[in-house]
Amino acid sequence: MGFAAFGRKLANNAWRIPVLSQFLAWDYAREFAQRPMNKFRGVYGSFAEAERAIPAGERIGYDHVELVTLYRHRIEKACQSDYGPLYWLRGIVDPHTFIFDLGGHVGVSYYGWSRYLGYPPGLRWLVYDLPAIVRGGVELASQRESSGLAFTSNLEDGRDCNVFLAAGSLQYLDISLPAIFAAVGCRPKHLIVNKVPLYDGKTFVTVQSTGRAFHPYRIFNRDEFVSGITALGYRAVDDWVNREQHCEIPFSRGRDIDAYSGYYFVLSDSGSSAR
């Protein structure tokens, strides 16, 4: 057993030795305050509670210029976790497609998937994100081939979309998917959610460090997540796991996520205003 694996095992079982548990938790909190890359800490009941646990004076969330370049390594080609959405989008994308990309950052998926999807003339790809990220996306689009790509910080701008894409963004939002659709003003025919942390326990919020900021971060109960979508009239067509991503929360006992999840849903009633 390597040192890292031994450390994880020790942290997962430290609760059995109270004094050791307290020391390791203090040491991890000290390390976490230094903003390590892709680490998690704590179990909280709400985003507000998680924010109160973030060290004072630190950046919170994505609305900062320092986070604009965070995912630039993903814009040149697809990653392992992208292939579920790509498989289904290949049969959907045509000149009439309007993709609303929730939390699409600076167009990471648009650029990274272009060589696989071959965007036809007429396709619209609208990225929704926070103002600092949108500004960075607009600047990047002025430097690259970006036909059909646009940016917004207004959910209602996605009203006429027929494909709704949420690739790793839902866990960062303190709003439910039904509430998002209500704000957008439609239920699009195609719904693709990817890189979602789902498990069989109770929904909770933790804190993630991305190395540049801290983020309240929701871990969803799988059944609640899926049933909340099917209650809107959607049918689950496919699901997959993303072993490229995982979430370990030291001292949390049973709340680690070994692999993230993805789903493709299709609206099965006539309530959509899109194709």
N, C-alpha and C positions, 0 to 999 in steps of 0.2 A: 504493500500500500504506500503510495507516494505521500509526501508531506501535506500537499493540498487536500488530498482525499481524507487523510487522517484529521486535518483541521476541520473539515466539514462534518465528519462523523462525530468529532468531539463537540462541536457546536450544537449538533442536533440532539445530543444526549446529555448536554451539560445541565439541563433542568433537573437531572437526577441528583446532582451535587450542588445545593443552593449557593454555597460560597464561591465555587468555581464558576457557576453560571453567572453570578453577579459580576465577577471580575472579567469574564470573557465578553459579556454584554457591554460593560464599560469600555473595554479595549476596542470592540467593534464600533461603538458609537464615536470614539475618538478618531478611528480610521475613516469612518463614513463621513465625518465632518470635513475631510480633506477633498471631497468630491471625487471619489474613485469612479472609474468608468463602468457603467452598467451594473451597479450594485443596488441592493434593496435593504430597507430597514423598517421594521415596525409593522404593527397591525392596528388599524384605526377604523372607526365606524363611519367616517365621512371625509370628504376632501378638506373641509375646514379644520378638522382635528388633525389631519395629516400635515397641513400647512403649518399649524402651530408647532409641530415637532421639528420643522426644518430650522437649521441654525440661523440665528438672527443675522440680517444683513446680506444673506445669500440670494442669488437669482432664483426665482421660482417660475417655472413654466417655460414656454417657448418664445414668448414675445420679446426677444432680445436679439440684437444684431450678432452677438457672439455665437448664436446657434444656427445661423444661416448656412454655414458650411459643414454642419455636423454629419450629413449623409452624402457628401459629394462622392464618396467611394462607390455609391450604389447607382450612379447615373449612367455608367458606361455599358453595363450588361446586367442581365437578370441574375438574382441570387437564388439559392436553393429554395428559399421560402416563397419565391415568386411564381413557381410553376403551376400551382393550383389555379390562381387567377388567370394566368396566361392561357392555360388549357381551355377555359371556358370563354374567355374574351375572343379567342381566335374564331369562334363560331358566331360571335355577336357583332363585332366591329364591321361597320359598313359606312357609306357616305352620310347616312342619316343618324349615326350614333352621337349621342351627347352624354359624355361621361362626367359625372360630378364626383370629384376626387376629394373626399373629406379628410382634411389633415394631410394633404399630399405634399407638404413642405414646398420645396422650390421646383416641383415637377419631377421628383425623383423617379416615380413609376413611369411617367410619360417618356422621359429620356431613356431610362433603363430598358423599357420594353419595346421601343420603337423598331428595333431590328427584327423583332419576332412577330410584330403585329402588322407592320407595313401600313401605317395610317393612310387611309384613302382621302382624297380631297373632299371637303365638306364635314369631316369629323370634327366635333368640338370636344375639347377636354378642359374642363374648368376646375382648377384647384382652389379649394377653400382652406384658408389658414389664417393665422394671426398677422396683424399688420407688419411687424418687423420681418417676418418670413415672406410675406407677399412682396414686400419691396425688394428683398433679395431675389425672389423668383422672377420678378419683372426684369431686374437687371441682368440676370443670367440668360433669360429668354432673348434679350437684345443682342446677346453674343453668340447664340447657337441657333441652329435650325429648329424652329418651334411652331411650325404651321398648325393652327387650330388650338394652340395652348393659350389659356388666359387664367387670371387670378382674381380672387375676390375674398373679402372678409365678411360678406353678407350671405347668410344661408339661403335667403329667398331668391338669390340669383340662380339657384339650381332648380327652379320650379319646373322647367320643361325637360329635365334630364330623363333618359330612359335606362341609364346604367348608373347605379350608385355604388361607389367603391370606397371602402374604408379599410385601408391596408396598414394596420398597426396603429390606428389613431384612437379607437373608441375608448381604450383604457385611460387616456389622458383627459377625457371630457367629463365634466360633472353635469351631464345631461344624458337622458336616455335616448335610445334610437327612435322610439315613437315620438318623443318630443322634438327630435331633430327633423323628422319627416313632417311634423306639424308646422315647424318653422319654415321648412323648404316649400311646403304647400302642395306636395304630391307624394304618392308612393310609386316610385319608378318600377318598371316591369322587372328589371334585373337588379339583384342586390348581391354584391360580393363583399364579404368581410374576411379579413385575413390577419394573421399574426395576433390573435386574440388570446389572452391568458384565461383559460377556462379550467375549472376543476369541479369536483363533486361536493365540495363543502360550501359553507356560507360565504356570500359575497362580502368583500371587505376592501379597504383601501390601504395601500402601503406607500412608501416613499422611494422613488428611484433617483439615483444619481447618474446623470449622463456624462459626468466629467466636466460639464460646462454650466450645469444648473441642477436644481432639485425639482422633482415633479411628483405631486400626488398621482397615484397610479392604481386603478381599480382592477381587482382580480374578481372575475365573475363566476357565479354558480352556473354550470353548463345548462342544466335543465331550465332555469329561469331565463337565461339569455336566449336560448332557442325558442322557448314557448312565447316569450315577449315578441319575437319576430313573427312566428306563425299566427299569433293572435291578430296580426295586422292583415292577414290574408295571404301570407307567403307560404310557399311549399319548399322544403329543403330538397334540392336536387342532388347535391353532393357535399361531402365534407372531407377534410384531410388534416394531417398533423404536420407541424413545422418543427422538426427536431433541430433546426438551426438555432432556434431560440428557446431559452429556458429562464426560469426565475427562481432563485434561491433566496429565502428570507431567513437568515439565521435566528435561532431561538423561537421560531414561530410554530413548531410542532405540527407537521402535516399540511402545511400551506404552500410548499414548493410546487412549482409547475415544471414538469420534466420536458414538455413539448407544447408549443402553442397550437392553436386551432384555426382552421379556415372553413368557410361555408359558401356555397352558391345557392341562393334562393331565387325563385321566380314567383311573381305575383299571380295567384291562382284565381282571383276574382276580377270583376270588371271595374274596380275602383281606381285604377290608375289613369292618369291623364296622358301618359306616355305610351309609346308603341309597345 
